[in-house]
Amino acid sequence: MAKKLMLGTSAIALGAIEAGISYASSYPGTPATQILEHIAHNSSVKCEWSVNEKVAYEVAYGVSLTGRRALCSMKHVGLNVASDPFMTSAYLGTKGGLVLAIGDDPNAYSSQNEQDSRFYASFAKILCLEPADAEEAKNMTKLAFDISEELRLPVMIRSITRLLHCYSPVSIGKRRDENPLSLQKDPEHMIAVPKHVLNLHRELNAKQKKIHEIIKKYNFNKIYPGKGKKGIIACGITFLYAMELNEKLPILKISAYPIDESLIREFVSDLEEVIVLEEGYPIVEQLVKTIHSNVKGKLSGDLPMEGEMGIDNVIKFFRKSSYKPIPDLNKYLLPRPPVLCPGCPHREFYKALNEAKPTFVTGDIGCYTLGANPPFKAIDTCLCMGASISKASGIASQGVKRVVAIIGDSTFIHTGIPALINSVYNKANILVCILDNSSVAMTGHQPTPAIGITAKGEETKVLNLAELCKACGADSVEVVDPYDKKATLQAIKKGLDSSGVNVIIAKRTCILVAKKLKG
Ligand SMILES: Cc1ncc(C[n+]2csc(CCOP(=O)(O)OP(=O)(O)O)c2C)c(N)n1
């Protein structure tokens, strides 16, 4: 079989393509963005950038109802947004294979937290696979569709930045045919209403035995014998750390959850010490601690609870006295904190905003969050996508005047719209500034509905943000060019002094996109 060096993201995409998917949906988010990009640019599979992760998951679930296969991918925090349909879809079950590929981000290289999606899989009572490298990522994704159809449940592929953004060899296989279209009504398994719920929950619980059987059948969790009374339990990518360590110790490789307790018992029965390696929260370690009295890992304080574990921390733990840290080359480099690009329209907007002297500025997530850094220091809070307008409403509800919410175009469409409606409905006095650079710049310039280009690069209807804001009931909507400082400053000053919900759309294409368009 031919092999190719591939990114983990591309490997997952390839696994889904070879599995015969009929659709893929996603909302951009590092480290998972390139999964959909690979499908869009390297296959004929239909796919979409959805407006947010909840919508992406619901679209994929809809495809599954037709008997066809769908992949839905997102970053870890995206699953918070998609958690409502995700949780109940496990109750209803699926028809065509439905696979949810999640990119976790230990160390928060590009995220607002380090949450571990394995919790979500166990919360929803579904099977979760955790590959160690790109080859496994591809094979597991492909297999996950068969497993999903066998269980009639969504299956999660959980991987992390280190795997998704690294290249390793991947075998290229054949694309399986798509499933035939077969949309049949099945109210008991399609309508989540109270009268069906207990039965659905019973069915979901009954599937747990089958999940364990499938994990055993495919040998996902495997013991590698070794020498000595110390043993390693290694989850996902940490299996590579354990191999690189080359201590010749017995290893239990974990690639599937929920974990089979009996396998852990079998593995640890003869051991005097068990070391648990896992990226993310100490989920496996917590379980092993209930089975063995000498467990080393994050909970014991031997490995870091926060950040990425990485091979360096593992070597440090095993080779205590002879450990030589990897030289910190960063000290030879000039510091390069993330900054707004030269010529970025957000820069110009912040200059005007600072001059207008607002009392408090609620931020959101996107390139414009960098306005919190010097020299602008223009943002006072950042929580999660879509929160700027609602936070501003909360602050203003306490009588604080001249409160400004800053939000990007993609973020506004993602979850800002309900917050705008909410602020109008509840009579807030705030100024909302939508920094519209006609791009999802932070994640690599994906298109948005406001520019009318699909994931496949096709033209589609253009969403008019100004008309939308008016329809939401905003008291005024003004569109300005942030390069026009006078007009921008004037609009901000006017908005700050007005009551009600006033919106400024600062519209200018991201400088990097504009450069590309010029060629
Ligand atoms: C729930 C969630 N989904 C996705 C992301 C990844 N992400 C960070 S900012 C952003 C959107 C940025 O686009 P926009 O609001 O247009 O601002 P820009 O970067 O273009 O200034 C995305 C998708 C995230 N942090 N949280």
The ligand as an SDF file (V2000), in Angstrom:
LIG
                    3D

 26 27  0  0  0  0  0  0  0  0999 V2000
  -16.1670   27.7190   20.3330 C   0  0  0  0  0  0  0  0  0  0  0  0
  -14.9880   28.1190   19.5120 C   0  0  0  0  0  0  0  0  0  0  0  0
  -14.9500   27.7680   18.2160 N   0  0  0  0  0  0  0  0  0  0  0  0
  -13.8880   28.1170   17.4520 C   0  0  0  0  0  0  0  0  0  0  0  0
  -12.8550   28.8250   17.9810 C   0  0  0  0  0  0  0  0  0  0  0  0
  -11.6670   29.1900   17.1210 C   0  0  0  0  0  0  0  0  0  0  0  0
  -11.7110   30.5860   16.7470 N   0  0  0  0  0  0  0  0  0  0  0  0
  -11.0650   31.5310   17.4400 C   0  0  0  0  0  0  0  0  0  0  0  0
  -11.4090   33.0300   16.8960 S   0  0  0  0  0  0  0  0  0  0  0  0
  -12.4040   32.4900   15.6880 C   0  0  0  0  0  0  0  0  0  0  0  0
  -13.1440   33.3880   14.7270 C   0  0  0  0  0  0  0  0  0  0  0  0
  -12.4250   34.5900   14.3590 C   0  0  0  0  0  0  0  0  0  0  0  0
  -13.0540   35.2060   13.2690 O   0  0  0  0  0  0  0  0  0  0  0  0
  -13.6510   36.6560   13.3710 P   0  0  0  0  0  0  0  0  0  0  0  0
  -14.6250   36.7610   14.4720 O   0  0  0  0  0  0  0  0  0  0  0  0
  -14.1690   37.0100   12.0300 O   0  0  0  0  0  0  0  0  0  0  0  0
  -12.3920   37.5560   13.7610 O   0  0  0  0  0  0  0  0  0  0  0  0
  -10.9940   37.7720   12.9940 P   0  0  0  0  0  0  0  0  0  0  0  0
  -10.0400   36.7490   13.4890 O   0  0  0  0  0  0  0  0  0  0  0  0
  -11.2670   37.6660   11.5340 O   0  0  0  0  0  0  0  0  0  0  0  0
  -10.5620   39.1230   13.3970 O   0  0  0  0  0  0  0  0  0  0  0  0
  -12.4600   31.1300   15.7330 C   0  0  0  0  0  0  0  0  0  0  0  0
  -13.2250   30.3640   14.7790 C   0  0  0  0  0  0  0  0  0  0  0  0
  -12.9310   29.1590   19.3560 C   0  0  0  0  0  0  0  0  0  0  0  0
  -11.9470   29.8090   19.9810 N   0  0  0  0  0  0  0  0  0  0  0  0
  -13.9990   28.8030   20.0810 N   0  0  0  0  0  0  0  0  0  0  0  0
  1  2  1  0
  2  3  1  0
  2 26  2  0
  3  4  2  0
  4  5  1  0
  5  6  1  0
  5 24  2  0
  6  7  1  0
  7  8  2  0
  7 22  1  0
  8  9  1  0
  9 10  1  0
 10 11  1  0
 10 22  2  0
 11 12  1  0
 12 13  1  0
 13 14  1  0
 14 15  2  0
 14 16  1  0
 14 17  1  0
 17 18  1  0
 18 19  2  0
 18 20  1  0
 18 21  1  0
 22 23  1  0
 24 25  1  0
 24 26  1  0
M  CHG  1   7   1
M  END
$$$$
